[in-house]
């Protein structure tokens, strides 16, 4: 079983930066990849970023240039760096970990990011 915990959400002003963390723990095989999603009120959950255990990363096109994703070597932790935040970035941000071999998926509980003046 894997426990996934996001942290770092906060209330910030437009133009500020924030870094979210996603930590996976438990007795598990290695993690293949981590995804970051977000869900704003009344909207569908959308994919924000992906990082694989080999270090490959991808950011949603509409966020490129402002968001970056990184992780430790074992991909037990990933980080979502968010710069030049806008009010439309307000959402609950979720992390999902996918295991090697089994493909099992584990979600975190989410962390709230609010961008407002």
mmCIF file of the C-alpha atoms, coordinates in Angstrom:
data_MODEL
# 
_entry.id   MODEL 
# 
loop_
_atom_site.group_PDB 
_atom_site.id 
_atom_site.type_symbol 
_atom_site.label_atom_id 
_atom_site.label_alt_id 
_atom_site.label_comp_id 
_atom_site.label_asym_id 
_atom_site.label_entity_id 
_atom_site.label_seq_id 
_atom_site.pdbx_PDB_ins_code 
_atom_site.Cartn_x 
_atom_site.Cartn_y 
_atom_site.Cartn_z 
_atom_site.occupancy 
_atom_site.B_iso_or_equiv 
_atom_site.pdbx_formal_charge 
_atom_site.auth_seq_id 
_atom_site.auth_comp_id 
_atom_site.auth_asym_id 
_atom_site.auth_atom_id 
_atom_site.pdbx_PDB_model_num 
ATOM 1   C CA . UNK A 1 1   ? 0.000   0.000  0.000   1.00 0.00 ? 1   UNK A CA 1 
ATOM 2   C CA . UNK A 1 2   ? 1.197   3.500  -0.808  1.00 0.00 ? 2   UNK A CA 1 
ATOM 3   C CA . UNK A 1 3   ? 0.275   6.706  0.947   1.00 0.00 ? 3   UNK A CA 1 
ATOM 4   C CA . UNK A 1 4   ? 0.491   9.849  -1.140  1.00 0.00 ? 4   UNK A CA 1 
ATOM 5   C CA . UNK A 1 5   ? 0.486   13.233 0.573   1.00 0.00 ? 5   UNK A CA 1 
ATOM 6   C CA . UNK A 1 6   ? 0.513   16.632 -1.077  1.00 0.00 ? 6   UNK A CA 1 
ATOM 7   C CA . UNK A 1 7   ? 1.608   19.750 0.758   1.00 0.00 ? 7   UNK A CA 1 
ATOM 8   C CA . UNK A 1 8   ? 2.491   23.367 0.136   1.00 0.00 ? 8   UNK A CA 1 
ATOM 9   C CA . UNK A 1 9   ? -0.864  24.790 -0.847  1.00 0.00 ? 9   UNK A CA 1 
ATOM 10  C CA . UNK A 1 10  ? -1.542  28.325 0.313   1.00 0.00 ? 10  UNK A CA 1 
ATOM 11  C CA . UNK A 1 11  ? -3.250  31.634 -0.371  1.00 0.00 ? 11  UNK A CA 1 
ATOM 12  C CA . UNK A 1 12  ? -1.012  33.818 -2.529  1.00 0.00 ? 12  UNK A CA 1 
ATOM 13  C CA . UNK A 1 13  ? -1.333  36.986 -4.552  1.00 0.00 ? 13  UNK A CA 1 
ATOM 14  C CA . UNK A 1 14  ? -1.256  37.102 -8.348  1.00 0.00 ? 14  UNK A CA 1 
ATOM 15  C CA . UNK A 1 15  ? 2.290   37.019 -9.668  1.00 0.00 ? 15  UNK A CA 1 
ATOM 16  C CA . UNK A 1 16  ? 3.690   35.132 -6.714  1.00 0.00 ? 16  UNK A CA 1 
ATOM 17  C CA . UNK A 1 17  ? 5.220   31.667 -6.704  1.00 0.00 ? 17  UNK A CA 1 
ATOM 18  C CA . UNK A 1 18  ? 4.451   28.486 -4.832  1.00 0.00 ? 18  UNK A CA 1 
ATOM 19  C CA . UNK A 1 19  ? 6.034   25.045 -4.666  1.00 0.00 ? 19  UNK A CA 1 
ATOM 20  C CA . UNK A 1 20  ? 3.931   21.998 -3.979  1.00 0.00 ? 20  UNK A CA 1 
ATOM 21  C CA . UNK A 1 21  ? 5.337   18.703 -2.772  1.00 0.00 ? 21  UNK A CA 1 
ATOM 22  C CA . UNK A 1 22  ? 4.055   15.175 -3.243  1.00 0.00 ? 22  UNK A CA 1 
ATOM 23  C CA . UNK A 1 23  ? 5.475   12.485 -0.981  1.00 0.00 ? 23  UNK A CA 1 
ATOM 24  C CA . UNK A 1 24  ? 4.840   8.772  -1.417  1.00 0.00 ? 24  UNK A CA 1 
ATOM 25  C CA . UNK A 1 25  ? 5.488   6.374  1.429   1.00 0.00 ? 25  UNK A CA 1 
ATOM 26  C CA . UNK A 1 26  ? 4.800   2.787  2.353   1.00 0.00 ? 26  UNK A CA 1 
ATOM 27  C CA . UNK A 1 27  ? 5.976   -0.678 1.472   1.00 0.00 ? 27  UNK A CA 1 
ATOM 28  C CA . UNK A 1 28  ? 5.864   -0.639 -2.268  1.00 0.00 ? 28  UNK A CA 1 
ATOM 29  C CA . UNK A 1 29  ? 7.784   -1.400 -5.413  1.00 0.00 ? 29  UNK A CA 1 
ATOM 30  C CA . UNK A 1 30  ? 9.323   1.543  -7.133  1.00 0.00 ? 30  UNK A CA 1 
ATOM 31  C CA . UNK A 1 31  ? 7.199   4.321  -8.546  1.00 0.00 ? 31  UNK A CA 1 
ATOM 32  C CA . UNK A 1 32  ? 7.024   4.564  -12.320 1.00 0.00 ? 32  UNK A CA 1 
ATOM 33  C CA . UNK A 1 33  ? 5.599   8.041  -12.588 1.00 0.00 ? 33  UNK A CA 1 
ATOM 34  C CA . UNK A 1 34  ? 3.813   10.812 -10.764 1.00 0.00 ? 34  UNK A CA 1 
ATOM 35  C CA . UNK A 1 35  ? 1.123   13.020 -12.194 1.00 0.00 ? 35  UNK A CA 1 
ATOM 36  C CA . UNK A 1 36  ? -0.082  16.350 -10.917 1.00 0.00 ? 36  UNK A CA 1 
ATOM 37  C CA . UNK A 1 37  ? -3.712  17.270 -11.539 1.00 0.00 ? 37  UNK A CA 1 
ATOM 38  C CA . UNK A 1 38  ? -5.850  20.178 -10.493 1.00 0.00 ? 38  UNK A CA 1 
ATOM 39  C CA . UNK A 1 39  ? -9.559  20.733 -10.114 1.00 0.00 ? 39  UNK A CA 1 
ATOM 40  C CA . UNK A 1 40  ? -11.167 24.125 -9.854  1.00 0.00 ? 40  UNK A CA 1 
ATOM 41  C CA . UNK A 1 41  ? -14.691 24.547 -8.446  1.00 0.00 ? 41  UNK A CA 1 
ATOM 42  C CA . UNK A 1 42  ? -17.279 23.459 -10.985 1.00 0.00 ? 42  UNK A CA 1 
ATOM 43  C CA . UNK A 1 43  ? -14.664 22.212 -13.428 1.00 0.00 ? 43  UNK A CA 1 
ATOM 44  C CA . UNK A 1 44  ? -13.280 18.837 -14.388 1.00 0.00 ? 44  UNK A CA 1 
ATOM 45  C CA . UNK A 1 45  ? -9.989  17.609 -13.048 1.00 0.00 ? 45  UNK A CA 1 
ATOM 46  C CA . UNK A 1 46  ? -7.194  18.377 -15.504 1.00 0.00 ? 46  UNK A CA 1 
ATOM 47  C CA . UNK A 1 47  ? -3.677  17.042 -15.936 1.00 0.00 ? 47  UNK A CA 1 
ATOM 48  C CA . UNK A 1 48  ? -1.009  19.582 -15.059 1.00 0.00 ? 48  UNK A CA 1 
ATOM 49  C CA . UNK A 1 49  ? 2.321   17.757 -15.086 1.00 0.00 ? 49  UNK A CA 1 
ATOM 50  C CA . UNK A 1 50  ? 4.014   14.386 -15.319 1.00 0.00 ? 50  UNK A CA 1 
ATOM 51  C CA . UNK A 1 51  ? 7.388   13.125 -14.191 1.00 0.00 ? 51  UNK A CA 1 
ATOM 52  C CA . UNK A 1 52  ? 8.741   9.610  -14.739 1.00 0.00 ? 52  UNK A CA 1 
ATOM 53  C CA . UNK A 1 53  ? 11.319  7.616  -12.815 1.00 0.00 ? 53  UNK A CA 1 
ATOM 54  C CA . UNK A 1 54  ? 13.744  8.142  -15.678 1.00 0.00 ? 54  UNK A CA 1 
ATOM 55  C CA . UNK A 1 55  ? 13.449  11.883 -15.246 1.00 0.00 ? 55  UNK A CA 1 
ATOM 56  C CA . UNK A 1 56  ? 11.262  12.680 -18.215 1.00 0.00 ? 56  UNK A CA 1 
ATOM 57  C CA . UNK A 1 57  ? 8.883   15.515 -17.559 1.00 0.00 ? 57  UNK A CA 1 
ATOM 58  C CA . UNK A 1 58  ? 5.910   17.090 -19.253 1.00 0.00 ? 58  UNK A CA 1 
ATOM 59  C CA . UNK A 1 59  ? 3.857   20.173 -18.489 1.00 0.00 ? 59  UNK A CA 1 
ATOM 60  C CA . UNK A 1 60  ? 0.422   20.903 -19.914 1.00 0.00 ? 60  UNK A CA 1 
ATOM 61  C CA . UNK A 1 61  ? 0.772   23.245 -22.874 1.00 0.00 ? 61  UNK A CA 1 
ATOM 62  C CA . UNK A 1 62  ? -1.344  25.945 -21.266 1.00 0.00 ? 62  UNK A CA 1 
ATOM 63  C CA . UNK A 1 63  ? 1.039   26.028 -18.270 1.00 0.00 ? 63  UNK A CA 1 
ATOM 64  C CA . UNK A 1 64  ? 4.394   25.830 -20.000 1.00 0.00 ? 64  UNK A CA 1 
ATOM 65  C CA . UNK A 1 65  ? 6.644   28.699 -19.096 1.00 0.00 ? 65  UNK A CA 1 
ATOM 66  C CA . UNK A 1 66  ? 5.124   29.089 -15.638 1.00 0.00 ? 66  UNK A CA 1 
ATOM 67  C CA . UNK A 1 67  ? 5.051   25.602 -14.090 1.00 0.00 ? 67  UNK A CA 1 
ATOM 68  C CA . UNK A 1 68  ? 7.855   23.065 -13.774 1.00 0.00 ? 68  UNK A CA 1 
ATOM 69  C CA . UNK A 1 69  ? 7.984   19.613 -12.221 1.00 0.00 ? 69  UNK A CA 1 
ATOM 70  C CA . UNK A 1 70  ? 10.888  17.824 -10.602 1.00 0.00 ? 70  UNK A CA 1 
ATOM 71  C CA . UNK A 1 71  ? 11.506  14.856 -8.321  1.00 0.00 ? 71  UNK A CA 1 
ATOM 72  C CA . UNK A 1 72  ? 14.084  12.997 -6.294  1.00 0.00 ? 72  UNK A CA 1 
ATOM 73  C CA . UNK A 1 73  ? 16.058  10.126 -7.807  1.00 0.00 ? 73  UNK A CA 1 
ATOM 74  C CA . UNK A 1 74  ? 13.776  7.406  -6.456  1.00 0.00 ? 74  UNK A CA 1 
ATOM 75  C CA . UNK A 1 75  ? 10.695  9.438  -7.340  1.00 0.00 ? 75  UNK A CA 1 
ATOM 76  C CA . UNK A 1 76  ? 9.347   9.094  -3.840  1.00 0.00 ? 76  UNK A CA 1 
ATOM 77  C CA . UNK A 1 77  ? 8.852   12.841 -3.862  1.00 0.00 ? 77  UNK A CA 1 
ATOM 78  C CA . UNK A 1 78  ? 7.945   15.218 -6.643  1.00 0.00 ? 78  UNK A CA 1 
ATOM 79  C CA . UNK A 1 79  ? 7.666   18.977 -6.680  1.00 0.00 ? 79  UNK A CA 1 
ATOM 80  C CA . UNK A 1 80  ? 5.475   21.284 -8.697  1.00 0.00 ? 80  UNK A CA 1 
ATOM 81  C CA . UNK A 1 81  ? 6.984   24.751 -8.985  1.00 0.00 ? 81  UNK A CA 1 
ATOM 82  C CA . UNK A 1 82  ? 4.382   27.327 -9.931  1.00 0.00 ? 82  UNK A CA 1 
ATOM 83  C CA . UNK A 1 83  ? 5.494   30.810 -10.917 1.00 0.00 ? 83  UNK A CA 1 
ATOM 84  C CA . UNK A 1 84  ? 3.623   33.924 -11.998 1.00 0.00 ? 84  UNK A CA 1 
ATOM 85  C CA . UNK A 1 85  ? 0.455   32.562 -10.483 1.00 0.00 ? 85  UNK A CA 1 
ATOM 86  C CA . UNK A 1 86  ? -2.898  33.798 -11.759 1.00 0.00 ? 86  UNK A CA 1 
ATOM 87  C CA . UNK A 1 87  ? -6.357  33.736 -10.188 1.00 0.00 ? 87  UNK A CA 1 
ATOM 88  C CA . UNK A 1 88  ? -7.338  31.036 -12.686 1.00 0.00 ? 88  UNK A CA 1 
ATOM 89  C CA . UNK A 1 89  ? -4.715  28.752 -11.139 1.00 0.00 ? 89  UNK A CA 1 
ATOM 90  C CA . UNK A 1 90  ? -6.912  28.542 -8.068  1.00 0.00 ? 90  UNK A CA 1 
ATOM 91  C CA . UNK A 1 91  ? -7.766  24.888 -7.553  1.00 0.00 ? 91  UNK A CA 1 
ATOM 92  C CA . UNK A 1 92  ? -7.183  21.822 -5.464  1.00 0.00 ? 92  UNK A CA 1 
ATOM 93  C CA . UNK A 1 93  ? -3.977  20.214 -6.680  1.00 0.00 ? 93  UNK A CA 1 
ATOM 94  C CA . UNK A 1 94  ? -3.708  16.439 -6.551  1.00 0.00 ? 94  UNK A CA 1 
ATOM 95  C CA . UNK A 1 95  ? -0.844  14.020 -6.973  1.00 0.00 ? 95  UNK A CA 1 
ATOM 96  C CA . UNK A 1 96  ? -1.112  10.509 -8.343  1.00 0.00 ? 96  UNK A CA 1 
ATOM 97  C CA . UNK A 1 97  ? 1.601   7.872  -8.112  1.00 0.00 ? 97  UNK A CA 1 
ATOM 98  C CA . UNK A 1 98  ? 1.713   4.879  -10.450 1.00 0.00 ? 98  UNK A CA 1 
ATOM 99  C CA . UNK A 1 99  ? 3.789   1.848  -9.530  1.00 0.00 ? 99  UNK A CA 1 
ATOM 100 C CA . UNK A 1 100 ? 6.131   -0.117 -11.741 1.00 0.00 ? 100 UNK A CA 1 
ATOM 101 C CA . UNK A 1 101 ? 5.042   -3.627 -12.785 1.00 0.00 ? 101 UNK A CA 1 
ATOM 102 C CA . UNK A 1 102 ? 1.553   -3.530 -11.268 1.00 0.00 ? 102 UNK A CA 1 
ATOM 103 C CA . UNK A 1 103 ? 0.410   -0.181 -12.611 1.00 0.00 ? 103 UNK A CA 1 
ATOM 104 C CA . UNK A 1 104 ? -1.484  0.448  -9.389  1.00 0.00 ? 104 UNK A CA 1 
ATOM 105 C CA . UNK A 1 105 ? -2.496  4.058  -8.885  1.00 0.00 ? 105 UNK A CA 1 
ATOM 106 C CA . UNK A 1 106 ? -2.581  5.951  -5.608  1.00 0.00 ? 106 UNK A CA 1 
ATOM 107 C CA . UNK A 1 107 ? -4.018  9.418  -5.139  1.00 0.00 ? 107 UNK A CA 1 
ATOM 108 C CA . UNK A 1 108 ? -3.339  12.004 -2.500  1.00 0.00 ? 108 UNK A CA 1 
ATOM 109 C CA . UNK A 1 109 ? -6.017  13.995 -0.720  1.00 0.00 ? 109 UNK A CA 1 
ATOM 110 C CA . UNK A 1 110 ? -5.126  17.246 -2.488  1.00 0.00 ? 110 UNK A CA 1 
ATOM 111 C CA . UNK A 1 111 ? -3.828  20.624 -1.404  1.00 0.00 ? 111 UNK A CA 1 
ATOM 112 C CA . UNK A 1 112 ? -5.649  23.917 -1.911  1.00 0.00 ? 112 UNK A CA 1 
ATOM 113 C CA . UNK A 1 113 ? -4.036  26.699 -3.900  1.00 0.00 ? 113 UNK A CA 1 
ATOM 114 C CA . UNK A 1 114 ? -5.814  30.039 -3.919  1.00 0.00 ? 114 UNK A CA 1 
ATOM 115 C CA . UNK A 1 115 ? -4.559  32.967 -5.960  1.00 0.00 ? 115 UNK A CA 1 
ATOM 116 C CA . UNK A 1 116 ? -6.273  36.185 -5.008  1.00 0.00 ? 116 UNK A CA 1 
ATOM 117 C CA . UNK A 1 117 ? -5.499  39.793 -4.268  1.00 0.00 ? 117 UNK A CA 1 
# 
